């Protein structure tokens, strides 16, 4: 019963709403520190669609970048510049799976080779020091610089083109699509999603694939994917308010629409939702796909570990936990799951490793962990 209650608590902490995935507290930034960072305030815009408010990043006088999941299948969005000016912007169709889209300030214009070259050159910059988010603050109705933090995982895009930077740099609702800068003001990516603790950033060099695959011939497919994104998000929001006995029609909609998006964030969110609703096989299917899209995603790995655990697939859970112990050795949720996996599999080497980590990062939990391991090896 205690283990079940613990797992349910984990689901509540990991499986958050698609719409409200940012809860971190922001921090003021003094604009006398680094002018290059402060200048970026004027290069971020608010983005409004019929469904949400998000952020965008100006990369050229004619073009803005935001997340693909923000624009869905709408033919135009409203943008608000930092000086209060309001304009329309128009999504440019492409067939690249990265969760980014280019918005044109003027209808029917496309980026030229110079812009593509410029982004390609920026993409060679590896982040210097910590990173921070600049996004549109819904409460203040203005742009804001948030507190910086370390990078947890920096992706190898050769492993997967949808791999992301994972960080504890802070953000708030409405920051999706905002600029992410390193310590010296380099634009290193665009905010995508998060769980209120670990946030995900699409690296700037991933934008090259979008720019190279822009074409009006992709319009129909682009809009169809956008429709799937919208319907997936709608059904996920409905499911968020359901605790048990979901309508089978809702389950089928989430499965079909979210799977068709090929969007890392939505596939991840669907897997988490299925897990919370007890649809464990579906949860595992989606989360395993999410891991293929972003092999080192801490949020996805933890969600998959929980679903394996609830489905009593402890052997399959073990390599996921071992990977998490390397990425987040200090995380109490990871350590508690690791203790249970080591004990259930009677793995002495893993048990000792986990106890060593607990003694280093969470000493108060050590006596209970040692007792669990001791009892596990007695049985």
ChimeraX attribute file (.defattr): number of C-alpha atoms within 10 A of each C-alpha:
attribute: neighborCount
match mode: 1-to-1
recipient: residues
	/A:1	6
	/A:2	7
	/A:3	11
	/A:4	11
	/A:5	10
	/A:6	14
	/A:7	19
	/A:8	15
	/A:9	12
	/A:10	18
	/A:11	20
	/A:12	12
	/A:13	13
	/A:14	22
	/A:15	22
	/A:16	19
	/A:17	19
	/A:18	20
	/A:19	17
	/A:20	15
	/A:21	20
	/A:22	23
	/A:23	14
	/A:24	20
	/A:25	11
	/A:26	17
	/A:27	13
	/A:28	9
	/A:29	15
	/A:30	11
	/A:31	12
	/A:32	8
	/A:33	9
	/A:34	13
	/A:35	12
	/A:36	15
	/A:37	23
	/A:38	18
	/A:39	12
	/A:40	22
	/A:41	20
	/A:42	14
	/A:43	21
	/A:44	30
	/A:45	34
	/A:46	29
	/A:47	30
	/A:48	20
	/A:49	15
	/A:50	9
	/A:51	14
	/A:52	12
	/A:53	20
	/A:54	25
	/A:55	31
	/A:56	34
	/A:57	32
	/A:58	20
	/A:59	17
	/A:60	14
	/A:61	9
	/A:62	16
	/A:63	22
	/A:64	25
	/A:65	24
	/A:66	30
	/A:67	24
	/A:68	22
	/A:69	23
	/A:70	27
	/A:71	27
	/A:72	23
	/A:73	18
	/A:74	16
	/A:75	12
	/A:76	18
	/A:77	17
	/A:78	16
	/A:79	25
	/A:80	21
	/A:81	20
	/A:82	18
	/A:83	10
	/A:84	12
	/A:85	9
	/A:86	14
	/A:87	13
	/A:88	16
	/A:89	21
	/A:90	22
	/A:91	25
	/A:92	25
	/A:93	24
	/A:94	24
	/A:95	17
	/A:96	21
	/A:97	16
	/A:98	20
	/A:99	22
	/A:100	26
	/A:101	27
	/A:102	28
	/A:103	27
	/A:104	22
	/A:105	19
	/A:106	13
	/A:107	14
	/A:108	10
	/A:109	13
	/A:110	18
	/A:111	16
	/A:112	9
	/A:113	10
	/A:114	9
	/A:115	15
	/A:116	16
	/A:117	13
	/A:118	13
	/A:119	17
	/A:120	18
	/A:121	13
	/A:122	15
	/A:123	18
	/A:124	11
	/A:125	14
	/A:126	12
	/A:127	19
	/A:128	13
	/A:129	13
	/A:130	17
	/A:131	26
	/A:132	27
	/A:133	29
	/A:134	32
	/A:135	33
	/A:136	34
	/A:137	23
	/A:138	17
	/A:139	9
	/A:140	8
	/A:141	12
	/A:142	18
	/A:143	25
	/A:144	26
	/A:145	26
	/A:146	23
	/A:147	20
	/A:148	23
	/A:149	17
	/A:150	14
	/A:151	21
	/A:152	19
	/A:153	17
	/A:154	17
	/A:155	21
	/A:156	15
	/A:157	14
	/A:158	8
	/A:159	13
	/A:160	14
	/A:161	19
	/A:162	25
	/A:163	28
	/A:164	29
	/A:165	23
	/A:166	24
	/A:167	23
	/A:168	21
	/A:169	24
	/A:170	26
	/A:171	34
	/A:172	23
	/A:173	22
	/A:174	24
	/A:175	31
	/A:176	32
	/A:177	35
	/A:178	32
	/A:179	32
	/A:180	28
	/A:181	25
	/A:182	23
	/A:183	17
	/A:184	15
	/A:185	19
	/A:186	19
	/A:187	25
	/A:188	24
	/A:189	28
	/A:190	33
	/A:191	30
	/A:192	24
	/A:193	25
	/A:194	26
	/A:195	19
	/A:196	20
	/A:197	17
	/A:198	20
	/A:199	25
	/A:200	27
	/A:201	27
	/A:202	26
	/A:203	25
	/A:204	21
	/A:205	19
	/A:206	23
	/A:207	23
	/A:208	18
	/A:209	18
	/A:210	21
	/A:211	25
	/A:212	14
	/A:213	13
	/A:214	19
	/A:215	13
	/A:216	13
	/A:217	11
	/A:218	16
	/A:219	15
	/A:220	12
	/A:221	13
	/A:222	20
	/A:223	17
	/A:224	16
	/A:225	24
	/A:226	21
	/A:227	19
	/A:228	24
	/A:229	25
	/A:230	22
	/A:231	19
	/A:232	24
	/A:233	24
	/A:234	17
	/A:235	19
	/A:236	24
	/A:237	16
	/A:238	13
	/A:239	22
	/A:240	16
	/A:241	9
	/A:242	12
	/A:243	10
	/A:244	10
	/A:245	8
	/A:246	14
	/A:247	10
	/A:248	9
	/A:249	9
	/A:250	14
	/A:251	19
	/A:252	12
	/A:253	17
	/A:254	28
	/A:255	20
	/A:256	14
	/A:257	23
	/A:258	29
	/A:259	20
	/A:260	18
	/A:261	22
	/A:262	20
	/A:263	22
	/A:264	26
	/A:265	23
	/A:266	25
	/A:267	29
	/A:268	27
	/A:269	28
	/A:270	30
	/A:271	31
	/A:272	32
	/A:273	28
	/A:274	25
	/A:275	26
	/A:276	26
	/A:277	18
	/A:278	18
	/A:279	17
	/A:280	22
	/A:281	15
	/A:282	19
	/A:283	28
	/A:284	22
	/A:285	14
	/A:286	27
	/A:287	28
	/A:288	20
	/A:289	19
	/A:290	27
	/A:291	21
	/A:292	16
	/A:293	22
	/A:294	25
	/A:295	20
	/A:296	24
	/A:297	24
	/A:298	24
	/A:299	22
	/A:300	27
	/A:301	24
	/A:302	24
	/A:303	27
	/A:304	29
	/A:305	26
	/A:306	31
	/A:307	29
	/A:308	22
	/A:309	21
	/A:310	17
	/A:311	16
	/A:312	11
	/A:313	14
	/A:314	20
	/A:315	13
	/A:316	13
	/A:317	22
	/A:318	20
	/A:319	12
	/A:320	21
	/A:321	25
	/A:322	16
	/A:323	16
	/A:324	23
	/A:325	18
	/A:326	9
	/A:327	16
	/A:328	17
	/A:329	18
	/A:330	16
	/A:331	15
	/A:332	14
	/A:333	18
	/A:334	23
	/A:335	24
	/A:336	16
	/A:337	23
	/A:338	26
	/A:339	24
	/A:340	19
	/A:341	22
	/A:342	24
	/A:343	21
	/A:344	16
	/A:345	15
	/A:346	16
	/A:347	15
	/A:348	13
	/A:349	9
	/A:350	18
	/A:351	22
	/A:352	15
	/A:353	14
	/A:354	25
	/A:355	22
	/A:356	14
	/A:357	18
	/A:358	24
	/A:359	14
	/A:360	12
	/A:361	16
	/A:362	15
	/A:363	13
	/A:364	10
	/A:365	15
	/A:366	18
	/A:367	12
	/A:368	11
	/A:369	22
	/A:370	18
	/A:371	10
	/A:372	16
	/A:373	22
	/A:374	13
	/A:375	10
	/A:376	16
	/A:377	14
	/A:378	7
	/A:379	7
